[in-house]
């Protein structure tokens, strides 16, 4: 996994240090109340547990909510889960309205009810493990054989087309709520399924604008909102269509066909996350060797946190490229992506919640120094999304590195 590939930088604990060497930091256990903005510690429907261990660069959160306990590996995942908890609350409120109940009654009496078995399993349909719609549509071809003949005779509409209509409705509702329709959150998926069913089969007119969120919750929901471009794509395009768009974009940036397919078939990336990663790479413009990052993402990502690392690291590269130091090319240190700026500076930009001075960090720093020498000793810029310990900053600055942390602090104070 890509988390293991980068763990050597900041999250290798003292147990792995050379014998007799006690000069490295131990990994801390952080406190939610000390590192997070208050609105992300506690809300009307959730509380983040105080203990926050750090592991492989991620702050590990546990969230107690009205809807069960959720885990969040990393600051970005915490934002996702808080947003989803608020969305679940809104959707439950919607399901209590008379309009929704009347739509369910209409759906039960309508001609589409015979096809409900196609979509009524939220855990195994659109939602499963954030990769479900592709599996759902594969199963649909078999499931609708049982209902398509009768339904086509009655309505003149193919049942597969109806299933596509259902998934389109679900995507639209999710994007209006500013959540991922392919989220791994099964509680959210159940609520989305109910609203989508009433909308698709019962004519329910859902509008998120009717249910505004304000105050701390509103602030939480706006921190990591999907861009309008990405949201529109996810809402309007099927996974197959997204894959075709992403394939074309990858090929246009010089990624060879085999590497592109290997990435597109890596199920650690949901359709949304796949699209975000490709979009972020595209934003790098003419930066060379982006295919190397695609190769690493395809070969070493085996989980949702791995996918998030790739997405947010590419996003941070883009931020530096656009606003501070134009990049010339991507280079790989093992499976880890770095950049060389047009002026020869080595740029280490990555999504990382908390970085400490460990034996692994020391080894990695030495490797970066060697790379900098090969690039003409034009300097090293280290840019982290989260926090770097004072000790880490001091050690890197002694080596001539420029260190900038909290480049994308998210929920951090």
Secondary structure, 3 states (H helix, E strand, C coil): CHHHHHHHHHCCCHHHCCCCCCCCCCCCEEEHHHHECHHHHEECCEEECCEEEEECCEEEEEEEECCEEEEEECHHHHHHHHHHHHHHHHHHHHHCCHHHHHHHHHHHHCHHHHHHHHCCCHHHCCCHHHCHHHHHHHHHHHHHHHCHHHHHHHHCCCHHHHHHHHHHHHHHHHHHCCCCCCCCCHHHHHHHHHHHHHHHHHCCCCCHHHCCCCHHHHHHHHHCCCCHHHHHHHHHCCHHHHHHHHHHHHHHCCCCHHHHHHHHCCCCCCHHHHHHHHHHHHCCCCCECHHHHHHHHHHHCCCHHHHHHHHHHHHHHHHHHHHCCCEEEEEEECCEEEEEECCCCEEEEECCCEECCCHHHHHHHHHHHHHHHHCCCCCEEEEECCEECHHHHHHHHHCCEEEECCCCCCCEC
